[in-house]
Amino acid sequence: MISTRTLLLSIIVGIAASAAANPLPDCGWEYCDDTVLALDGPGIEPIIASRVTAPDPVNNGDYSLRLVHNAPGETPRAHLAYVEDLTAGTLVVFEIARYASDPGGGSCRFRGRYLPDNIDAGGPEDPGGSGWQWIAYQWTITGGHTGMIIEVEMTGEAGDTVWLDDMVAVPAGEGTYTLTIPCFYSVVPVATSTLSAVKDLFR
């Protein structure tokens, strides 16, 4: 089942939505066994990433992504999306649902890193609290940067667990871009009217 958000964003970026065959640009971990694009941190598996279904928390559809901190004393990172082939001034709009089972556990934050030089672009702080919460943010591509890695940092302690669902990563501007998210890679046309339409989704 494809979400309403997926259908709306498919229209915005000028793509003909063809039901579940095209999850772009929403990733709800529904379409394949992929979890994350890469992991950064010590050891073989600094974050244990699993595609899960009920009784684990699921915000929409049948599946979500479970991340377990597995690097004591460290802040491991998981790459969620690569957005490339962009120009200066392009906005990258990001939204994701985050679940924590209790207010004190599962601390994480979402960050952007400019490509190709891997410079920290900042990002929203984790809102805290328990249950499902929506997190939205946007970055502006500046200088000689041509893209962005969007990642989640596990900022708590080993064993902390978070669940993620309904991720959106979409630029707003003209031209095309290359998007890589779990289960999907494509060069995508971007409509000139994307920015105002995307902002409407996050109000």
VMD Tcl script that draws the C-alpha trace (Angstrom):
set ca {
  {0.00 0.00 0.00}
  {1.52 3.32 -1.07}
  {1.01 6.26 1.30}
  {-0.79 9.52 0.52}
  {2.50 11.35 1.07}
  {4.16 9.22 -1.61}
  {1.43 9.98 -4.14}
  {1.51 13.73 -3.45}
  {5.28 13.98 -3.70}
  {5.33 11.87 -6.87}
  {3.02 14.44 -8.47}
  {5.14 17.32 -7.17}
  {8.36 16.08 -8.75}
  {6.66 15.27 -12.03}
  {6.76 11.49 -11.76}
  {3.84 9.31 -12.74}
  {3.04 7.30 -9.64}
  {2.47 3.68 -10.55}
  {1.31 2.29 -7.20}
  {3.80 0.31 -5.12}
  {6.20 -0.25 -8.02}
  {7.68 3.23 -7.37}
  {8.25 4.24 -3.73}
  {9.98 7.51 -4.68}
  {10.61 9.70 -2.79}
  {9.09 8.14 0.32}
  {10.91 5.28 2.05}
  {8.84 3.35 4.56}
  {10.98 0.19 4.34}
  {8.04 -1.55 2.64}
  {9.53 -2.71 -0.66}
  {12.64 -4.81 -0.01}
  {14.95 -6.06 2.73}
  {17.34 -3.06 2.58}
  {17.82 -1.23 5.87}
  {20.42 1.58 5.61}
  {22.95 2.61 2.95}
  {26.05 2.49 5.18}
  {27.24 2.53 8.80}
  {29.96 4.68 10.42}
  {31.48 3.70 13.75}
  {33.81 1.23 15.44}
  {33.47 -2.50 15.01}
  {31.73 -4.57 12.37}
  {28.18 -3.50 13.30}
  {28.16 -0.23 15.32}
  {24.40 0.00 14.78}
  {22.21 -3.09 14.44}
  {19.75 -2.19 11.69}
  {16.71 -4.39 11.05}
  {13.59 -4.15 8.91}
  {10.77 -5.12 11.28}
  {7.02 -5.52 11.48}
  {4.51 -5.84 14.33}
  {4.77 -6.26 17.26}
  {7.57 -3.70 16.72}
  {6.23 -0.13 16.30}
  {5.16 0.67 12.72}
  {3.84 4.12 11.84}
  {2.47 3.41 8.37}
  {2.20 0.29 6.23}
  {3.56 -3.06 7.44}
  {7.25 -2.35 8.17}
  {9.60 0.10 9.87}
  {13.37 0.37 10.49}
  {14.74 -0.58 13.94}
  {18.16 0.79 14.97}
  {19.99 -0.46 18.07}
  {23.07 1.40 19.38}
  {25.90 -1.17 19.45}
  {29.04 0.90 20.06}
  {29.60 1.59 23.79}
  {31.00 5.06 24.43}
  {30.70 6.09 20.78}
  {28.24 7.96 18.54}
  {27.71 5.67 15.54}
  {25.92 6.86 12.40}
  {23.71 5.25 9.78}
  {23.35 6.72 6.29}
  {19.70 7.02 5.26}
  {19.82 8.89 1.93}
  {22.22 10.27 -0.68}
  {21.02 13.26 -2.73}
  {23.50 14.16 -5.47}
  {24.01 16.21 -8.66}
  {22.61 19.39 -7.10}
  {23.50 23.05 -7.61}
  {24.06 25.90 -5.15}
  {20.85 27.29 -3.71}
  {18.87 24.04 -3.97}
  {16.85 23.18 -0.86}
  {16.83 19.58 0.36}
  {13.63 18.87 2.30}
  {13.64 15.98 4.78}
  {10.95 14.43 6.95}
  {10.88 11.24 8.99}
  {8.84 9.59 11.75}
  {10.85 8.60 14.84}
  {9.67 6.32 17.66}
  {11.23 5.80 21.10}
  {9.72 3.51 23.71}
  {10.47 5.83 26.64}
  {11.53 9.49 27.05}
  {14.97 8.58 28.36}
  {15.99 6.02 25.74}
  {16.66 5.96 22.05}
  {18.35 9.36 21.77}
  {19.29 10.20 18.21}
  {19.63 13.16 15.87}
  {19.47 13.58 12.10}
  {22.33 15.30 10.31}
  {23.29 16.36 6.81}
  {26.79 16.18 5.34}
  {27.64 18.18 2.22}
  {29.17 16.28 -0.68}
  {31.76 15.81 -2.07}
  {33.85 17.03 0.88}
  {31.79 15.45 3.70}
  {31.31 18.70 5.67}
  {28.80 18.74 8.53}
  {25.66 20.63 7.47}
  {23.85 20.43 10.81}
  {20.29 19.29 11.30}
  {17.36 19.12 13.71}
  {17.79 18.06 17.30}
  {15.92 15.00 18.54}
  {12.67 16.25 20.10}
  {12.81 13.76 22.98}
  {9.72 12.14 24.32}
  {8.26 8.73 23.56}
  {6.03 7.31 20.86}
  {5.95 8.44 17.22}
  {7.09 11.98 16.50}
  {7.51 13.76 13.17}
  {10.82 15.47 12.46}
  {11.19 17.86 9.52}
  {14.15 19.94 8.33}
  {15.62 21.53 5.23}
  {19.16 22.25 4.10}
  {20.44 24.66 1.43}
  {23.20 23.51 -0.91}
  {25.95 26.15 -0.78}
  {29.30 26.94 -2.35}
  {30.86 24.19 -4.41}
  {28.81 21.44 -2.81}
  {26.92 19.14 -5.15}
  {24.94 16.89 -2.84}
  {24.24 15.63 0.64}
  {24.34 12.57 2.85}
  {21.42 12.42 5.30}
  {22.22 10.30 8.34}
  {21.04 9.47 11.84}
  {23.44 9.59 14.79}
  {22.80 7.39 17.82}
  {23.68 9.79 20.64}
  {22.64 7.73 23.65}
  {24.12 4.58 25.15}
  {24.69 1.05 23.87}
  {21.39 -0.80 23.74}
  {19.28 2.31 23.05}
  {16.74 1.61 20.33}
  {14.79 3.80 17.91}
  {12.36 2.99 15.12}
  {12.08 5.04 11.91}
  {9.37 5.13 9.25}
  {7.98 7.23 6.37}
  {11.18 8.99 5.33}
  {11.01 11.72 2.69}
  {14.11 13.28 1.07}
  {13.41 15.57 -1.88}
  {15.14 18.66 -3.34}
  {13.13 21.73 -4.33}
  {14.31 23.54 -7.44}
  {14.90 23.07 -11.15}
  {16.71 20.38 -13.15}
  {17.41 16.83 -12.04}
  {19.03 15.09 -9.12}
  {20.21 11.60 -8.20}
  {18.49 10.02 -5.21}
  {19.64 6.90 -3.37}
  {17.53 5.58 -0.49}
  {17.03 2.00 0.74}
  {15.44 -0.01 -2.10}
  {15.69 2.83 -4.62}
  {18.18 4.62 -6.92}
  {17.18 6.95 -9.74}
  {17.88 10.18 -11.60}
  {14.75 12.22 -10.98}
  {13.28 15.30 -12.70}
  {12.43 18.17 -10.35}
  {9.53 20.52 -11.13}
  {10.04 24.27 -10.79}
  {7.00 24.48 -8.51}
  {8.34 21.94 -6.05}
  {9.30 24.28 -3.19}
  {5.90 25.78 -2.40}
  {4.17 22.43 -2.83}
  {6.62 20.60 -0.58}
  {6.29 23.30 2.11}
  {2.53 22.75 2.08}
  {3.05 19.12 3.09}
  {4.92 20.08 6.26}
  {2.43 22.67 7.59}
}
mol new
graphics top color blue
foreach p $ca { graphics top sphere $p radius 0.5 }
foreach p [lrange $ca 0 end-1] q [lrange $ca 1 end] { graphics top cylinder $p $q radius 0.2 }
display resetview
